[in-house]
Amino acid sequence: MPDLSFEVSEAARARPPVDLYRQPGVRVTSEAFIVAGRRFTIAELTQLTTARGPHDRLTLRAVAVTAAVLVGIGIALGYTGDLYRLPAATYAGLGLAAFVPVGLAVVGHRWRPPAYELWGRYQGSMVLLFSSDHERQFGQVTRALIRAREATRLGGLAYPLASDTPYEPMS
């Protein structure tokens, strides 16, 4: 029967933090989340949530201006009384022009999608921890942060139990 009472050396306890994700500007270790020069201690992060940021301002403005111009043209034609004398092609053109704001919104959403945001409670207040336009990078950072929180809750990654209890076959 293997002896389960073992001592851990101070050198094993004082290992440096384990990197879970490291890219320029973003680092997730077993002890801290560092992004854009800000440092968040993993033990103090709670209530992690993901969200999508606001839509691109240029797209919203283009849609609003186009819709306002089309409404203005419709109102102007209604007040002048020229709606009865317009040919059918003009009605078709006005009908198709009504879809321009929708097209602008779809194209703008495709070219400039809302950013992925990671929010969390840190030292008692909700803080935007990380934001990225790239879904893959956002997923990698989020998973690394979740792994770091789990490791902190379970006692840390700097001292894995498996490394100090070698496999001993049963006799």
N, C-alpha and C positions, 0 to 999 in steps of 0.2 A: 504494500500500500504506500503510495507516495506521501511524503511529508508536506502538508499544506501550510505549515507555519514557516514562512521564510522572511528574511529581512531584505529590505530594499536599500541599496546603497544610496548615499547622498548624491553621487554622480549621476545615478539613474534618475533621481527625482529632479535634478537641476538641468535637465536637457532643454535645449532651445525649443521654442514653439514650432510646431509642424506646419508647413505651408500646405494649404488645401487648394488655393488658387492664387496665381501670381501673374499679372499682366501689368504693363505700364499704367500707373495711376490707380490700380486696384490690387489689393492683397487681402486674402482671407487666411488667417492662421488659426491655430487651435486656441489662441487667447484673444485675438483682436481682429476687427474688420477695419481696414484702412482704405479710404477712398478719397482721392483729391486732397490729400493732406489732413483729412479729418480721421480721428481714431475713435472707434467704438469698441468698448470691452464686450466680449461675447457674453460674459456672465450677466451683464446689465441689459442685454437686448431681449425684449419680449414682444409678443403680439405681432409677429412678422406678417405682413399682408402685401399682396401684389395688386397693382392697378395699372390702368393705361392713362397716360397723360392727356392733356388737352390736344385738340386737333390743331393743325398748322394754322397760324393766324392769316397768312396770305391766302390760303384756300378759303377760309371763312369769309374774309373780306371780298374775295372775288365772287363768291356765291351770293353774298348780300348785295353787292353793287349790281350784279347782273339781274337779280330778282327785282330790285328796286327800279332799274331801267325798264324792264319789261312791264312791270305794273304801271309805271309812269306812261309808257306808250299806250297801254290799254285804256287808261283813264283819259288821256288826251284824245284818243280816237273816239271814245264814248261821249265826251263833251262837245266835240265838233260836229257830231252827227254823221260823220263820214263812214260809219260802220256799215250802213246800208248800201253805199255805193262802191265798196271795195270788191275787187274780183276774188274769186275762190282761191287763187294762188296766194293772195295776201293772208287769208285766214289760215291756210295750210302753213305758211311761213311763220305766222304768229304762234300757231300751235306747236310747231317744231322748236321755236325759240324758247318756249316754256321749259323744254327739257335741257337747255344749256346749263342752268344752275345745277341740275342733277348730275350732268356729265362732268362739270367742273368739280363737284364734290367727290365723285368717284375717282377721277384722275388725281386730284389732290390727296385723297386718302391713300391711293396706291403709291404715289411718288414720295409723299411725306407722311408716313403713318404716325399715329401717336406713339410717344415714347413708352417703354415699359418702365414701371416705377416699383421700387421696393420700399415699403414704409415699415416702420417699427417703433415701438415704445422704448425710449432710451432716457434713463434718469427721470422718469415720470411724464415725459411729453412725447407726442407722436412726431417723428422726424422722417423726412425723406432721406433714406439711407443711400440709395443708388438709383440711377436712371440711365437707360441706354436705348438707343434706336435699334440695336441688334439683338434679335430674339435669342440667338445662340449664346452670346456672351451673357445676357441677362439670366438665362437658364443655368449656365455654369456657375455664375456668382451666387445665385440663389441656392443652388444645391450645395455648394461649398459652405455657405453660411448655415444652412440647416444641419449639415454634417458637423460643423464646429459646435453648434448649440447642443446637438445630441452628445457629442464627445464631452463637452463641459458638464452636462447633466450626469453623465455616466462616470465622471472622474478624470477625464482628460485623455488626450492622445499621446502625450509625452511619455507615458508609462503604460504601455499595453501589457496586460497580464500574460498574454501568450508568450512573450519573449522571455519571461523569467520562470516559466513552468514548462520545461521541455517534455516532449512526449515520452511516456514510459509505457511500454506494452504490458498488458496484464499477463501474469504468469500462470 
